[in-house]
Amino acid sequence: MGAGLSGLVAARSLATHDHHEVIVFDKGRSVGGRLATRRIGAATFDHGAQFFTVRGDALAAQVAIWRAAGVVDVWCDGFDQRSDGHPRYVAPRGMSSIAKDVAAGLDVRCGHLVFGVRRGPGGAGWEVVIDDGSVHPADAVVVTCPLPQTFSLLFEAGVELPVELFRDDYDRTIGLLAVLDRPGAVPDPGGVQADRLAGSPWSFIGDNHAKGVSDVPAITFHASPDWSESHWDHDADEVQSMLLEAARPWLGQAEVVESQVKRWRFATPRSPWPDPCWIDATGTLVLAGDAFRGPKIEGAFDSGLAAAQALT
């Protein structure tokens, strides 16, 4: 369950290893999770994950395939003219196109809100209950949604979860998406990280036009976890006004043509589980996702692979 990167990678790997029927359920309208791309008029925004790096062999092998197919490309090797030897990869058609590539050919059912997971008849297997009342039997289940949602789904399952998983929480992120009438003032290569943003609300600023994602000037601003937490319940118009004012130094002579605010409630797990996934005593229920091994794209990718390997 969950059509973010981790869930899709798990499903793809399971389908490749001859599991006869693999179904992915997701409550969203499309795949991707935080591999999220949004269009506002002629502008295109990555409004979740902005880029990713590669450290391990598994993702490196997949990136080679994606690059050959034109799914991803190198944005830069670091910001502020500093290279750390790790290319920052982006998707020219938006980060959601990565998820769409992984999902191709899979049975992915978006717009399906999973209401709960319970034991099957006589305790054999599992049943996945959708909010429309339909029930789908399963030999095994992989759950990749944020942990607070996972606990709710497993309420009737009688699964003993480690107490440490219960205690984990997530940082929130409020994002501002700004369409400009001309290029802004974000320095080359079009990204600014937290170390240059002290004293401002921001944790990252990404110029989608400089990344090659948007045909017109379009900047994604991510507010810091502290700012997002303290302003989470504020009036939406007030938050948008405050963020637009804070964005002014990065606009130069440009004016904002249109803007939207995006809220990520479960943006970043604060204390990721050290293992790539968690497996129940039966070996048929696996928890995975970016709360395991780390919140970065590579962590989610590795977690999805590990979940599939646990069931094969």
C-alpha positions in Angstrom: 0.0 0.0 0.0 1.3 3.4 -1.0 2.3 4.4 -4.5 5.3 6.5 -3.5 8.7 5.4 -4.7 9.2 2.7 -2.0 5.8 1.0 -2.6 6.3 1.1 -6.4 9.8 -0.3 -6.2 8.6 -3.1 -3.9 5.7 -3.9 -6.3 8.0 -3.8 -9.4 10.5 -6.1 -7.7 7.7 -8.5 -6.6 6.2 -8.6 -10.1 9.6 -9.2 -11.6 10.0 -12.2 -9.3 6.8 -13.9 -10.6 4.4 -13.0 -7.9 1.2 -13.7 -9.7 -0.9 -10.7 -8.6 0.6 -7.5 -7.2 -1.8 -4.6 -6.6 -0.8 -1.2 -5.3 -3.4 0.9 -3.6 -3.0 4.7 -3.0 -5.4 7.3 -1.8 -3.9 10.0 -4.0 -4.9 10.9 -7.5 -1.6 9.8 -9.0 1.6 8.0 -8.2 4.7 9.5 -6.6 4.1 10.5 -3.1 6.7 13.2 -2.4 8.0 12.6 -5.9 5.5 15.3 -6.7 5.2 17.6 -9.7 2.5 20.3 -10.1 1.6 22.6 -13.0 0.4 26.1 -12.6 -0.5 27.6 -16.0 2.6 27.2 -18.2 4.9 26.6 -15.1 6.0 23.2 -13.8 7.1 22.7 -10.2 8.8 19.9 -8.3 7.1 20.7 -5.0 8.2 17.7 -3.0 11.6 16.1 -3.5 13.9 18.5 -5.5 16.7 16.2 -6.4 18.5 13.1 -5.3 22.0 11.7 -5.0 23.4 8.2 -5.2 25.6 6.4 -2.8 24.8 2.7 -3.2 25.1 0.2 -6.1 21.4 -0.6 -6.3 20.2 2.9 -7.1 23.3 3.5 -9.2 22.3 0.6 -11.5 18.8 2.0 -11.8 19.9 5.5 -12.5 22.0 4.2 -15.4 18.9 2.8 -16.9 16.9 6.0 -16.2 19.6 8.2 -17.7 19.7 6.1 -20.9 15.9 6.4 -21.2 16.0 10.2 -20.5 14.0 9.8 -17.3 16.7 11.5 -15.2 19.7 13.8 -15.8 22.4 15.5 -13.8 21.4 19.0 -12.5 24.7 19.9 -10.8 27.5 18.5 -8.6 26.8 20.8 -5.7 25.6 24.3 -4.8 27.5 27.5 -4.3 30.1 26.3 -6.9 31.1 23.6 -4.5 31.3 20.0 -5.8 31.3 17.1 -3.4 31.6 14.5 -6.1 28.0 13.4 -5.9 25.8 14.5 -8.9 22.4 15.9 -8.0 19.9 14.1 -10.3 16.6 15.6 -11.5 13.9 14.5 -13.8 13.5 16.8 -16.9 9.7 16.0 -17.0 9.4 16.5 -13.2 10.1 14.2 -10.3 6.8 12.5 -10.6 7.9 11.1 -13.9 10.3 8.8 -12.0 7.4 7.3 -10.1 5.4 6.9 -13.4 8.3 5.1 -15.0 8.5 2.6 -12.1 4.7 2.2 -12.1 4.5 1.4 -15.8 2.7 -1.9 -16.4 1.8 -2.4 -12.7 -1.7 -2.7 -11.3 -1.8 0.6 -9.5 -5.1 1.8 -8.1 -5.1 5.4 -7.2 -8.0 7.1 -5.5 -8.4 4.0 -3.3 -8.2 4.8 0.4 -7.2 1.8 2.4 -9.4 1.7 5.5 -7.6 -1.1 7.3 -5.6 -4.4 7.2 -6.8 -7.4 9.1 -6.1 -11.1 9.4 -7.8 -13.3 6.9 -10.4 -16.0 7.7 -9.0 -18.4 10.4 -5.9 -16.2 10.7 -4.6 -17.2 7.3 -3.3 -14.4 5.1 -4.6 -10.9 5.1 -7.5 -8.8 4.0 -7.1 -5.2 2.8 -10.3 -3.2 3.4 -11.0 -0.2 1.1 -13.1 2.7 2.2 -15.8 1.7 -0.3 -16.3 -1.5 1.6 -14.5 -3.8 -0.8 -12.2 -6.4 0.7 -9.1 -7.7 -1.1 -7.5 -11.0 0.2 -3.7 -11.1 0.1 -1.0 -13.6 0.9 1.3 -10.8 1.9 1.1 -7.1 2.5 3.7 -4.3 2.2 2.7 -1.0 3.8 4.8 2.1 2.9 2.7 5.0 4.1 3.8 7.3 6.9 4.0 5.4 10.2 1.1 7.2 12.0 -1.2 6.2 9.1 0.3 2.7 9.2 -0.6 2.2 12.9 -4.2 3.2 12.1 -4.4 0.8 9.2 -3.1 -2.1 11.4 -5.4 -1.4 14.4 -7.4 -4.5 13.9 -4.6 -6.7 12.7 -3.2 -7.7 16.1 0.3 -7.0 15.1 2.9 -6.3 17.8 4.9 -3.3 16.5 8.1 -2.1 18.2 7.3 0.7 20.6 10.1 2.8 19.0 8.2 2.9 15.8 5.2 4.4 17.7 7.4 7.2 19.1 8.8 8.4 15.8 7.4 11.7 14.5 7.7 13.7 11.3 8.9 17.2 10.5 6.4 19.2 8.6 7.1 21.3 5.5 5.1 24.3 4.1 6.1 25.0 0.5 5.5 28.1 -1.6 5.2 27.7 -5.4 5.8 31.0 -7.2 5.3 31.6 -11.0 7.4 34.7 -12.1 7.1 37.1 -15.0 10.9 36.8 -15.6 13.9 35.0 -14.2 14.4 35.4 -10.4 17.6 35.9 -8.5 18.4 32.3 -7.3 22.1 31.9 -8.1 23.5 29.3 -10.4 22.9 26.4 -10.6 19.4 27.3 -9.3 19.4 25.8 -5.9 20.1 27.2 -2.4 20.4 25.0 0.7 19.9 25.6 4.4 23.5 26.7 5.1 22.9 29.9 3.1 19.4 30.5 4.4 20.1 31.2 8.1 17.8 33.9 9.4 15.1 33.2 6.8 12.1 30.8 6.9 13.6 28.6 4.2 15.4 25.3 4.2 15.7 25.0 0.4 15.0 27.1 -2.7 14.8 25.5 -6.1 14.6 27.2 -9.5 12.6 24.8 -11.6 13.5 26.7 -14.9 17.2 26.4 -14.1 16.7 22.7 -13.4 15.2 22.2 -16.8 11.8 21.3 -15.5 9.7 24.4 -16.2 9.4 26.3 -19.5 8.8 29.5 -17.6 10.4 31.0 -14.4 9.0 29.0 -11.5 10.6 28.7 -8.0 9.8 26.3 -5.2 10.5 27.5 -1.7 10.5 25.0 1.2 10.0 26.5 4.7 12.2 25.0 7.5 10.7 22.4 9.9 10.6 24.9 12.8 8.9 27.6 10.7 6.4 25.1 9.3 5.6 23.7 12.7 5.0 27.1 14.3 2.8 28.3 11.4 1.0 25.1 10.5 -2.3 26.1 12.0 -2.2 29.7 10.8 -4.7 31.1 8.4 -3.8 30.0 4.8 -3.9 33.5 3.4 -1.7 34.8 6.2 0.9 32.1 5.6 1.0 32.7 1.9 1.4 36.5 2.5 4.3 35.9 4.9 6.1 33.5 2.6 5.7 35.8 -0.4 7.3 38.6 1.6 10.2 36.2 2.7 10.7 35.2 -0.9 11.3 38.8 -2.1 15.1 38.7 -1.8 15.3 35.8 -4.2 13.1 37.3 -6.9 15.3 40.1 -8.1 13.3 42.3 -10.5 10.7 39.6 -11.1 7.1 39.8 -10.0 5.0 36.9 -8.8 2.3 36.2 -11.4 0.7 33.4 -9.4 1.5 31.4 -6.3 0.2 28.5 -4.3 1.0 27.0 -0.9 1.6 23.3 -0.4 1.6 21.6 3.0 3.5 18.3 3.7 2.3 16.9 7.0 4.7 13.9 7.0 7.6 15.5 5.2 10.7 14.0 7.0 10.9 11.3 9.7 12.9 12.6 12.6 14.4 9.3 13.7 14.5 6.8 10.8 14.4 3.1 11.7 18.0 1.8 11.1 16.9 -1.2 9.1 15.5 -0.9 5.5 12.2 -2.5 6.6 10.3 -4.2 9.4 8.9 -7.7 9.1 6.2 -9.3 11.3 6.5 -12.7 12.9 4.6 -14.4 10.1 7.0 -13.0 7.5 4.1 -11.8 5.4 3.6 -8.3 6.6 6.3 -5.8 5.8 6.6 -2.1 6.8 8.8 0.0 4.5 9.2 3.5 3.2 11.2 6.6 3.9 10.9 6.1 7.7 13.3 3.2 7.2 16.9 3.6 6.4 16.5 7.4 5.8 14.2 10.0 4.3 16.1 10.6 1.1 15.0 9.1 -2.2 17.7 6.5 -2.0 16.5 5.4 1.4 13.0 4.9 0.0 14.3 3.0 -3.0 16.5 0.7 -0.9 13.6 0.2 1.5 11.3 -0.9 -1.3 13.8 -3.4 -2.6 14.3 -4.8 0.9 10.6 -5.2 1.4 10.3 -7.2 -1.8 13.3 -9.3 -0.9 11.7 -10.1 2.4 8.8 -11.7 0.6 10.7 -13.6 -2.1 
